[in-house]
Structures are given as C-alpha cells and as structure tokens.
Amino acid sequence: MVSKEQRQKWKSSVSGLLSDPFGLQAFKDFLDNRKGADKTLHCLDFYENYEAHKNLNDEDQLRSSANSIYEVYLDDLAEKEIQDVGGNQSREISKRLDSNELSKDELKHLFDGAQENVCQFISDGVFYKTFCKELNVGSSSFCSLH
C-alpha cells in the first residue's frame, strides 16, 4: 500500500512524484487508459531516460545516450517527439551534439532545460491534476501498489 506520506509527496510536486519509482509507475498506470495521454507518456519516458543518462560516467556512453535521447525525443522526426515541450532548445542541443566539443559534465546536463520544461508541462496538465484529485479520493487501483 502506498503511504499517506508518499501520496502527499506526489501531490506536492511533479518532481516529488517522478523521483519516487512507485509514484512514477502509479502515474504511468493512471495514464495507460487515458485518451490523449501519449504526449505525457512520452514526457515520462524522456524523464526516465534522461535520469538514467545523468547516472552514466563514461564519456562515450554519455555521448551515445545524448544522441539517442535527442533522436527519440527532440529531433524533428522523433519517434516520441516532445519538441514543443522541450522548448526551443532542440536546435541548440543538436548543434552542440554535432560539434563533438562537449565536456563530460556538459553532456550529463545537456537536457536540463528540456527536463524542466517537461516537468512544467506535466505539472500544468490536466492528467497530473486529475491524478492528484484521485489520490485525495484514494479509490483508484494505482494507489494500491506494493
């Protein structure tokens, strides 16, 4: 069962929700059957992939991961495009990636701005607000995660 403290953390901020593995999964489960939730699910995928990216320490792995994140989420032809959520940063990120002159630290934090925009998009969205309302009611199946 999800504790009252966890639910409170999830409702207090999107970052509180997304930083908790149970919260992230509960939100994904909540979104699974919601019409029009694809963009939000893509944002969650981006968030998870970027968090994993920031934990890498090898420069070649960071570069490969950064290119993959860009291609999947920010490129004009991205499979899970979040470009308008990622802000106007995608062209700048593309140029920086193409230059091959990014330090390890710059690679680790290349998508920080896009991640902030994603969190803001989710926070402002109807799905997060509805999720939080349902947490208040406590009747949804996503609240009974173990």
N, C-alpha and C positions, 0 to 999 in steps of 0.2 A: 504494500500500500504506500502511496506517496504521502509524505508527512505534510502537515499543515505549514511547516516552515518552508518546505520545498515549494509548495503552491504559492506561498507569499513571495518567495524569491522570483518565481516565474512571472508573477503578476507585476512585480515592482519594476522590472525592466526586461527588454528583449535580450540584453546580454546576460542577465541572470538566467533566463530560460535557455538560451543557446549554449551557455557554458556548462550546463548540467546535462550529462548524457541522457538521463531519464526524461528531462524536460524537452530536449531536442527530439527524442523519439516520440514522446507523447504528442508534441506539436505536429510531427510528420504524420502520425497515425490519425490525428484530428483532420489533417488536410487531405488525406488519401481519398476520401469520398466527396470532397467538396468541388463543385463545379467552378472552374476558373482559377483554381489554386496552382496551376502549373508554374506560373511565374514565381510565386512564393516558394514552391518546392525547389525550383532552380536556384533561387537565392539561398536556400538552406544547404543545397548541395555545394554551392560556391563557398559558403561559410565553412562547412566541414572540410572541404579540400584545402582551403586557404589556411585553416588552423593546422592541418597536417603538414602543409608546406612550411609553415613557420617553425616547425619542430625539426626540420632537416638541418644537417650541419655540413654536409658535403657540398661544395660549390657547384660541381657538375650536376648533382641531383637537384639542387635549388634552381639552377638554370633550366633544366629539363621540366621540372614541376611548374615553374613560372610560365614557360612556353605553353605547356599543356593547359594550365588554368586560363591563360589568355585565349587560346584557340577554342576551348569549350564554352567559355562564358562571355568574353568581351569582343571577340572578333566579329566583323560584320556578318559572317556566315556561321556564327557559333551555333552548335547543336542545342545548347541550353542558354541562349542569349539572355543576358541581363544588362545589356549595354546601356539602356536609358537609366537603369537603376545604378549602374556603375559610374554614372556621371560622364562628363566629357573627357575623362581621363584615359579612355582606351587608346586614342591615337598617341598620346604622350607615352603611355606604357609600351605600346608597340615600337615606337622609336627607340625607347630606352633598351628594350629587349634586343632589337636589331643591332644596336651599337656594340653589344658584347663588352661594354666597359663598366658594368655594374659590379660593385663590390659584393661580397657575401652578405653583409648587413643590408645593403640596398635591395638585393634580391629577396631577402627574408621579408622585407616590409614594403615591397613594390605595390601591393594591392590594399594597403591600409585604408586609403581613401575610399576605394570601392567597397570595402567591407563596412566602413562607417555608413556609406550610403545604403547598403543592403540592410543593415540594422535599422536605419531610419525608415526605409521603405516598409519593412515588416512591422515596425512599431506603429506607423501611421495607418497600416492596412486594416481592413475590416476583419480579416481572418484572426489576427492576433487579438483584437478587441473581443471578438466572439469567443475565442479560446479562453480568454481571461474571465469572461462572464460565465462560461460553463464551469470554470474552476470554482467560482463562487457557489454555484448550484451543487457541484460535486456529484452529479448524476451520470457523467459520461464515462464510458468504458476506458478512455485513455487515462483516467485518474487512478486506475487500479493496477498500475504497473508494479512489478515486484523488483 
